[in-house]
Amino acid sequence: LANGRRWDILAGSRTIKTNQNLRSDYLKLAAASVCVEAVKNITKPLSSDARVFQLLRAIISELELSQSKSRQKHLVATFLWQLLGLSGFKAELDHCIQCRISLSSGSFSFEGGGVLCHNCARQDMMAHEAGPKTIAELRAFTLTTKEAQAIAKQFWERIVDFKPLNSLQFFELITI
């Protein structure tokens, strides 16, 4: 970096890792675009967070090695879920967000940011039914089922005030 009058000037750079497999596969590239756009949308401009950078770096490495559409969908949904947690929007998954009873299944409240027991879920018309396997996947950050992936994406949309990830729409369109 060189000092400019108002801004620092980037005088040169070099590529550390080319990610050639990712760059030559449009599905992998589309998945990586979702992750980069998500980071752009949820972080403040010019802010630095090493945890977010490491997460993004890890997901790009995983996408580079991924071989199937289902694996790429899993990685994107898991990334969004983890990014929400790192950004301060970690969902409550151990107890009902209203009555605080411990539970292993129930309904996910996008408005409340966590699970509701069956009794409390009656008051939230937008809550999404979540079985024990789905709750376990969300807790473990292993979003392999379509149900867990859908919850992660819908929760993302709710947190970012329903601002769509354009790259996610494209990614979902080409991975049908």
C-alpha positions in Angstrom: 0.0 0.0 0.0 1.1 3.5 -0.8 -0.1 6.6 0.9 -2.4 8.7 -1.3 -3.8 12.2 -0.6 -7.1 10.9 0.8 -6.9 7.1 0.5 -4.3 4.5 0.5 -3.4 3.2 -2.9 -2.9 -0.5 -3.7 0.3 -0.6 -5.6 0.4 -4.3 -6.3 -0.9 -7.7 -5.4 -0.3 -11.4 -5.9 -2.6 -14.4 -5.9 -2.1 -16.7 -3.0 -4.6 -19.4 -4.0 -6.2 -19.5 -7.4 -9.2 -21.8 -6.6 -9.0 -23.0 -10.2 -11.6 -25.8 -9.6 -14.1 -23.2 -8.3 -13.4 -20.7 -11.1 -13.9 -23.3 -13.8 -17.2 -24.7 -12.5 -20.2 -22.3 -12.8 -22.1 -24.1 -10.1 -19.3 -23.8 -7.6 -18.7 -20.2 -8.6 -22.4 -19.5 -8.1 -22.3 -21.0 -4.7 -19.3 -19.0 -3.7 -21.0 -15.9 -5.0 -23.9 -16.5 -2.6 -21.4 -16.6 0.3 -19.5 -13.5 -0.8 -22.8 -11.5 -1.3 -24.0 -12.7 2.1 -20.9 -11.4 3.8 -21.2 -8.1 1.9 -24.8 -7.7 3.0 -24.4 -8.5 6.7 -21.1 -6.8 7.5 -20.4 -3.1 7.8 -18.3 -1.5 5.1 -14.6 -1.4 5.9 -15.1 -3.5 9.0 -12.8 -6.4 9.6 -13.8 -9.6 11.4 -11.2 -12.4 11.3 -13.9 -15.0 12.1 -16.0 -14.1 9.1 -13.0 -14.1 6.9 -11.9 -17.5 8.1 -15.5 -18.8 7.6 -15.5 -17.5 4.1 -12.1 -18.9 3.3 -13.1 -22.3 4.7 -16.4 -22.4 2.6 -14.5 -21.5 -0.6 -12.1 -24.3 0.1 -15.0 -26.7 0.7 -16.8 -25.6 -2.4 -13.6 -26.2 -4.4 -13.6 -29.8 -3.3 -17.4 -30.4 -3.6 -18.6 -32.8 -6.2 -22.4 -32.6 -6.1 -25.2 -30.1 -6.3 -26.6 -31.4 -3.0 -23.2 -30.9 -1.3 -23.0 -27.3 -2.6 -26.6 -26.6 -1.4 -25.7 -28.0 2.0 -22.5 -25.8 2.1 -24.3 -22.6 1.2 -27.1 -23.1 3.7 -24.6 -24.1 6.4 -22.5 -21.0 5.6 -25.6 -18.7 5.9 -26.5 -20.3 9.2 -23.0 -20.0 10.6 -22.6 -16.4 9.3 -25.8 -15.4 11.1 -24.4 -16.9 14.4 -21.1 -15.0 14.0 -23.0 -11.8 13.2 -24.9 -12.0 16.5 -28.1 -13.6 15.3 -27.6 -17.1 16.7 -31.0 -18.8 17.0 -32.2 -20.2 20.4 -32.5 -24.0 19.7 -32.4 -25.5 23.2 -35.4 -24.0 24.9 -38.7 -22.6 23.8 -38.2 -18.9 23.3 -41.4 -18.0 25.1 -41.9 -20.5 28.0 -38.3 -21.6 28.2 -39.0 -25.3 28.5 -36.2 -27.6 27.2 -37.1 -29.3 23.9 -35.9 -31.4 21.0 -38.6 -30.6 18.5 -41.2 -27.9 17.9 -41.6 -25.0 15.5 -39.0 -22.5 14.4 -40.1 -18.9 14.8 -38.4 -16.6 12.3 -39.8 -13.6 14.1 -38.6 -14.8 17.5 -35.3 -16.2 16.4 -35.6 -19.7 17.8 -37.7 -22.7 18.5 -41.2 -22.8 20.1 -42.8 -25.6 21.9 -46.1 -27.0 20.4 -48.2 -24.9 22.8 -46.4 -21.6 22.1 -46.2 -22.2 18.4 -50.0 -21.8 18.1 -49.5 -18.1 18.7 -47.0 -17.7 15.9 -48.7 -18.2 12.5 -45.4 -18.0 10.6 -43.6 -20.6 12.7 -42.2 -23.5 10.7 -42.5 -27.1 12.0 -39.1 -28.5 12.9 -38.7 -32.1 13.9 -35.9 -33.6 16.2 -33.6 -34.3 13.2 -33.9 -30.7 11.9 -33.3 -29.2 15.3 -30.3 -31.4 15.8 -28.9 -30.4 12.4 -29.4 -26.7 13.2 -27.6 -27.1 16.5 -24.7 -29.0 14.9 -24.4 -26.7 11.9 -24.9 -29.7 9.5 -27.8 -28.6 7.4 -28.2 -31.6 5.1 -32.0 -31.9 5.0 -34.1 -29.6 2.8 -36.1 -28.7 5.9 -33.0 -27.4 7.8 -31.7 -25.6 4.7 -35.1 -23.9 4.2 -35.2 -22.7 7.8 -31.6 -21.3 7.5 -32.5 -19.4 4.3 -35.8 -18.1 5.6 -34.2 -17.0 8.9 -31.5 -15.2 6.8 -34.2 -13.3 4.8 -35.9 -12.3 8.1 -32.7 -11.0 9.6 -31.7 -8.9 6.6 -35.2 -7.5 6.3 -36.2 -9.6 3.3 -33.5 -8.1 1.1 -33.0 -11.0 -1.3 -29.6 -12.5 -2.1 -29.6 -12.2 -5.9 -26.9 -14.8 -6.2 -28.9 -17.2 -4.1 -31.9 -16.9 -6.4 -29.6 -17.6 -9.4 -27.9 -20.5 -7.5 -31.2 -22.1 -6.7 -32.4 -21.7 -10.3 -29.4 -23.5 -11.7 -29.3 -26.3 -9.1 -32.9 -27.5 -9.5 
